[in-house]
Amino acid sequence: MTNKQKTVYTVLITAVLTFISSTVLYFALGSNIVYFLSNNQTADGIAKLNRIDKLVDKYFYGDIDKKEMQDWAYAGYLAGLDDPYTEYISSGEYDSFTETSTGNYTGIGVEVTKNGEETVISDIFDGTPAEKAGFLPNDIIKKIDGKDMAGKALSEVSSAIKEYAGKTFAVTVERGGKMIDINVEPGEIETIQVSGKMLDGGISYIRISMFEGHCAEQLKTALDNAKNSGAKGIIFDVRNNPGGALDIITNCVDQILDEGIILTVRDKNGKENVYKAKDKEKIDLPIVILTNAQTASAAEVFTSSLHDNGKAYTVGTKTYGKGVVQTIFDLGDKSIAKITTAKYFTPKNVCIDKIGLEPDKKVELDEKYKKMSVKYIPDGEDTQLITAVEVMKEKVK
């Protein structure tokens, strides 16, 4: 590693959640330079690590994987900051980490989460190989082509699937206590981040699952459809939305707001960047936003920017509370150091980190639906959506 490293043009706001490893909100930075090994204390630490390395070479009885050891050393060093959002991303995890922002990836089209040592399918995207093959929510991925996936990180499971691009292979899942082999062929997936439908009473329902990839274009299409259908009001659903890219979230808000502050980012030296609505394009309809405890990061920016500018009423439960910013530093070998470098503030100049956003009207879901993707909750049993519709009907009278 050289003494100087180039910043990789991105800053992220991330949250480590139970349903997804992290969320991102990032923007172009330029070419700042970060200096390493700048004091004797660090140099002494490197000397100590070199001594340990020589002891391992001379005395360790067993196989040695120096790359694996180095990755653990880097990860452990950043873990010493005791910050859940600062982390080391190895070169093996790089592609999976960065591809989310493009909205296109090679895979089978599922969203997965960790439940202890197990990898659980939480969602299946429409029209993907996974849907056609017959995967279902709550399937537990046990094996990929016979290889045990127990205890594997999500990035490792993703990488294992990518190896079979263009080939059919078997995924062993546990479903209802039974083991099932499902044959599937990975393909190029375009993630659908925005979906919509018309509800009774001329109410447009638009669900945004993440502010990444093609979200801004997909939202524009959904808003155009709402206008063309004569919608009287719009319900935005950002429940379980873990966040996304800053340029995308500001673009999305700017399609709705014609003026006003979207958010402010402030670094440790007090330097501020204020993001405002830039054009006169707007949605001049009543808006209700659905939130829950997994509404995080950029989704909280979306909610607070519309709410604080007087454009939206909120229904559901308190949001996650993620208000710090990470910068990504490229370490020169397709590995990344992601370090907390700033906080962001709502239009009312509030940092919601570890606080969250309280809804205007608090409504809980039935317990059996709290860990389910919202798209699988029947409309007639979705108490939060039912309340949002009732609120909207009062607004459009």
C-alpha positions in Angstrom: 0.0 0.0 0.0 1.4 3.4 -0.9 1.3 6.4 1.4 -1.2 8.2 -0.7 -4.5 6.9 -1.9 -7.2 8.4 -4.2 -10.7 9.0 -3.0 -13.2 7.1 -5.2 -15.6 9.9 -5.9 -18.3 8.7 -3.6 -19.7 9.5 -0.2 -22.3 7.2 1.4 -24.8 7.4 4.2 -25.2 3.8 5.3 -27.2 1.9 7.9 -26.4 -1.7 9.1 -29.9 -3.2 9.3 -31.2 -6.7 10.1 -32.8 -7.0 6.7 -29.9 -5.7 4.5 -26.2 -5.4 5.1 -26.0 -1.7 4.5 -27.7 1.2 2.7 -26.1 3.9 0.7 -26.5 7.5 -0.1 -23.6 8.8 -2.1 -22.4 11.7 -4.4 -19.5 12.8 -6.5 -16.6 14.3 -4.6 -13.7 14.9 -7.0 -10.1 13.7 -6.2 -9.3 14.4 -2.6 -6.1 12.7 -1.3 -6.0 10.7 1.9 -2.6 10.2 3.7 -1.8 7.0 5.6 1.1 6.2 8.0 1.4 9.9 8.9 2.7 9.4 12.5 5.1 7.3 14.4 2.3 5.5 16.3 0.9 4.1 13.1 4.4 3.3 11.9 5.1 1.4 15.1 1.9 -0.5 14.6 3.0 -1.6 11.1 6.3 -2.7 12.5 4.5 -4.8 15.1 2.3 -6.3 12.4 5.4 -7.2 10.4 6.9 -8.9 13.4 3.8 -11.0 13.9 3.8 -11.8 10.2 7.4 -13.2 10.5 6.5 -15.2 13.6 3.6 -16.8 11.6 5.9 -17.6 8.7 8.4 -19.2 11.0 6.2 -21.0 13.5 2.6 -21.5 12.4 1.8 -25.1 11.9 -0.8 -25.1 9.0 -1.7 -23.6 5.7 -1.3 -19.8 5.4 -3.4 -17.5 3.2 -1.7 -14.1 3.4 -4.4 -12.3 1.5 -7.1 -13.6 3.9 -4.9 -12.6 6.9 -4.4 -9.1 5.4 -8.1 -8.6 4.8 -8.9 -9.5 8.4 -6.2 -7.1 9.6 -7.7 -4.2 7.6 -11.2 -5.1 8.7 -10.2 -5.4 12.3 -8.3 -2.0 12.3 -11.4 -0.2 11.1 -13.6 -2.2 13.5 -11.5 -0.7 16.3 -13.3 2.7 15.7 -16.4 1.0 17.1 -18.6 2.6 14.4 -21.1 0.3 12.7 -20.9 2.2 9.4 -17.2 2.3 9.0 -15.8 -0.9 7.4 -13.3 -2.5 5.0 -14.6 -3.9 1.8 -12.3 -6.6 0.3 -11.5 -6.9 -3.4 -13.6 -10.1 -3.4 -16.6 -8.1 -2.2 -16.0 -5.1 -4.4 -18.2 -6.0 -7.4 -21.2 -6.9 -5.2 -20.8 -3.7 -3.2 -20.6 -1.4 -6.2 -23.1 -3.0 -8.6 -26.1 -2.0 -6.5 -25.7 1.6 -7.7 -26.1 0.7 -11.4 -29.5 -0.9 -11.1 -28.2 -3.8 -13.2 -26.4 -6.9 -12.1 -25.9 -10.6 -12.8 -28.0 -12.8 -10.6 -31.3 -14.6 -10.3 -33.4 -11.7 -9.0 -33.9 -12.2 -5.3 -33.4 -10.0 -2.2 -31.7 -11.9 0.6 -31.2 -11.2 4.3 -29.3 -12.8 7.1 -31.0 -14.6 10.0 -28.2 -15.7 12.2 -26.1 -18.1 10.1 -28.8 -18.5 7.5 -29.4 -16.7 4.2 -33.1 -16.1 3.7 -34.9 -14.9 0.6 -37.0 -11.9 1.5 -38.2 -10.8 -1.9 -38.4 -12.1 -5.5 -38.3 -9.5 -8.3 -40.9 -9.7 -11.0 -40.0 -11.3 -14.3 -36.7 -12.6 -13.1 -35.1 -16.1 -13.3 -35.9 -16.7 -9.6 -39.6 -16.0 -10.1 -39.8 -18.2 -13.2 -37.9 -21.0 -11.4 -40.3 -21.0 -8.4 -38.4 -19.5 -5.5 -40.6 -18.1 -2.7 -40.2 -15.6 0.1 -38.8 -17.1 3.3 -36.9 -19.9 1.4 -33.6 -20.5 3.2 -30.6 -20.9 0.8 -28.8 -24.0 2.1 -26.6 -25.0 -0.8 -25.5 -23.7 -4.2 -24.5 -26.5 -6.6 -24.0 -28.7 -3.6 -21.7 -26.2 -1.8 -22.8 -25.4 1.8 -23.8 -21.8 2.3 -24.2 -21.9 6.1 -22.4 -19.0 7.7 -21.5 -17.4 4.4 -21.7 -13.6 4.1 -24.3 -12.2 1.7 -21.5 -11.1 -0.6 -20.2 -14.7 -0.7 -23.6 -16.1 -1.6 -24.0 -13.5 -4.3 -20.5 -14.3 -5.7 -21.3 -18.0 -5.7 -24.4 -17.4 -7.8 -22.5 -15.1 -10.3 -20.0 -18.0 -11.0 -22.8 -19.7 -12.9 -23.7 -16.9 -15.2 -25.1 -18.4 -18.4 -25.3 -21.9 -16.8 -28.1 -23.8 -15.1 -27.3 -24.9 -11.6 -29.2 -26.1 -8.5 -30.0 -24.1 -5.4 -31.0 -26.2 -2.4 -33.5 -24.3 -0.3 -35.3 -25.2 3.0 -39.0 -24.6 2.7 -41.4 -25.5 5.5 -38.8 -27.9 7.0 -38.2 -29.7 3.6 -35.2 -29.5 1.3 -36.0 -28.6 -2.3 -33.6 -28.4 -5.3 -34.5 -25.6 -7.7 -32.7 -25.3 -11.1 -32.1 -21.7 -12.2 -29.9 -19.9 -14.7 -28.5 -16.4 -13.6 -29.1 -13.5 -16.0 -28.7 -9.8 -16.3 -31.2 -8.2 -13.9 -32.6 -4.7 -14.0 -33.8 -3.9 -10.5 -37.3 -2.5 -10.4 -37.2 0.1 -7.6 -40.5 1.7 -8.2 -43.9 0.1 -8.7 -47.4 1.7 -8.7 -51.1 1.1 -9.0 -54.4 2.9 -8.7 -56.5 2.4 -5.6 -60.2 3.1 -5.2 -61.2 6.8 -5.0 -58.6 8.0 -7.6 -55.6 7.4 -5.2 -52.2 6.6 -6.8 -50.1 4.2 -4.7 -46.3 4.3 -5.5 -43.9 2.0 -3.7 -40.2 2.9 -3.7 -38.0 0.0 -2.5 -34.6 1.8 -2.8 -33.2 5.0 -4.2 -30.7 3.3 -6.5 -30.1 2.4 -10.1 -33.0 3.4 -12.4 -35.2 4.7 -9.6 -35.4 8.3 -10.8 -36.6 7.3 -14.3 -38.9 4.7 -12.9 -40.4 7.3 -10.5 -41.0 9.7 -13.3 -42.9 7.0 -15.2 -45.0 6.3 -12.2 -45.8 10.0 -11.6 -46.7 10.4 -15.3 -49.0 7.4 -15.0 -50.6 8.9 -11.9 -51.2 12.2 -13.7 -52.5 10.6 -16.8 -54.9 8.5 -14.8 -56.3 11.6 -13.1 -55.0 10.8 -9.6 -56.5 12.9 -6.8 -53.6 12.1 -4.4 -50.5 10.0 -4.1 -49.5 7.6 -1.3 -45.7 6.9 -1.4 -44.6 3.7 0.4 -41.0 3.8 1.6 -41.4 1.1 4.3 -38.4 -1.3 4.4 -36.6 1.1 2.0 -32.9 1.1 3.2 -31.7 4.2 1.3 -29.8 4.9 -1.9 -27.7 7.4 -3.9 -27.8 11.1 -3.1 -28.0 12.2 -6.7 -31.0 9.9 -7.2 -32.8 10.9 -4.0 -32.4 14.6 -4.8 -33.6 14.0 -8.4 -36.7 12.1 -7.0 -37.5 14.9 -4.5 -37.0 17.5 -7.2 -39.7 15.8 -9.3 -42.1 16.6 -6.5 -40.9 19.8 -5.0 -40.5 23.1 -7.0 -38.6 24.8 -4.2 -37.1 24.2 -0.7 -34.2 22.5 1.0 -33.9 18.8 0.5 -31.1 18.2 3.0 -27.8 19.6 4.3 -24.5 17.7 4.7 -22.1 18.9 7.3 -18.5 17.5 7.9 -16.4 17.4 11.0 -14.9 20.9 10.2 -18.3 22.5 9.9 -18.3 22.7 6.0 -21.8 22.5 4.6 -23.3 21.4 1.4 -27.0 22.4 1.1 -29.1 20.6 -1.5 -32.2 22.3 -2.8 -35.0 21.7 -5.3 -33.6 23.1 -8.6 -36.5 23.3 -11.0 -40.2 24.3 -11.1 -41.4 20.8 -11.8 -43.7 19.7 -9.0 -46.6 17.4 -8.0 -49.5 19.6 -6.9 -51.5 16.8 -5.2 -52.0 15.7 -1.6 -49.3 13.3 -0.5 -49.2 10.7 2.2 -45.9 8.8 3.0 -45.9 5.3 4.7 -42.9 4.7 7.0 -41.7 2.0 9.4 -38.6 1.1 11.5 -36.8 -0.1 8.3 -37.3 3.2 6.5 -33.7 4.4 6.6 -31.1 6.8 5.3 -32.1 8.2 1.9 -35.7 7.1 2.5 -35.6 9.3 5.6 -34.3 12.1 3.5 -37.2 11.6 1.1 -39.7 11.6 3.9 -38.3 14.6 5.8 -37.8 16.7 2.8 -41.4 16.4 1.6 -42.8 16.6 5.2 -40.7 19.6 6.3 -41.6 21.5 3.2 -45.3 21.0 3.9 -45.9 18.6 1.0 -46.6 15.4 2.8 -48.4 13.8 5.8 -46.8 10.7 7.3 -48.4 7.4 8.5 -46.9 4.3 10.1 -44.1 4.0 12.7 -40.9 5.8 13.6 -38.1 5.4 11.0 -34.7 3.8 11.6 -32.7 6.9 12.4 -29.6 7.1 10.2 -28.1 10.5 9.9 -24.3 10.1 9.3 -22.3 10.1 6.1 -19.6 7.8 4.9 -16.9 8.5 2.3 -15.6 5.6 0.2 -11.8 5.5 -0.3 -10.4 3.4 -3.1 -7.3 1.6 -1.7 -5.9 0.9 -5.1 -6.6 -2.9 -5.4 -10.4 -3.0 -5.8 -10.7 -2.8 -2.0 -12.5 0.0 -0.1 -12.3 1.8 3.2 -15.7 3.2 4.0 -15.4 5.8 6.8 -17.9 8.0 8.6 -17.0 11.6 7.6 -20.1 13.8 8.1 -23.7 14.1 9.3 -26.8 15.2 7.3 -29.6 17.4 8.5 -33.3 17.7 7.5 -34.8 20.9 6.1 -35.6 21.9 9.7 -31.9 21.5 10.6 -32.3 18.3 12.6 -29.9 15.4 12.5 -32.0 12.3 12.9 -29.2 9.9 13.7 -30.2 7.4 16.4 -33.5 9.4 16.7 -35.6 8.7 13.5 -38.7 10.4 12.2 -41.9 10.2 14.1 -45.0 9.8 11.9 -47.9 12.3 12.0 -50.2 9.3 12.6 -48.7 6.2 14.3 -50.2 2.9 13.1 -48.8 -0.6 13.8 -48.9 -3.6 11.5 -50.3 -6.9 12.6 -47.4 -8.8 14.2 -47.4 -11.5 11.5 -46.6 -9.0 8.8 -43.8 -7.0 10.5 -41.0 -9.1 9.0 -42.6 -9.5 5.6 -41.9 -7.6 2.4 -44.8 -5.1 2.2 -45.7 -6.2 -1.3 -46.8 -9.5 0.1 -49.2 -8.0 2.7 -52.8 -8.2 1.5 -54.2 -4.7 1.0 -57.2 -5.6 3.2 -55.0 -6.5 6.1 -52.3 -3.7 5.7 -53.5 -1.5 8.6 -50.9 1.2 7.7 -52.0 1.4 4.1 -55.7 1.3 5.1 -55.1 4.3 7.4 -53.1 6.2 4.7 -56.1 5.7 2.3 -58.5 7.0 5.0 -56.3 10.1 5.6 -56.0 10.7 1.8 -59.8 10.4 1.3 -60.2 13.2 3.9 -57.7 15.3 2.0 -59.3 14.9 -1.4 -62.9 15.6 -0.4 
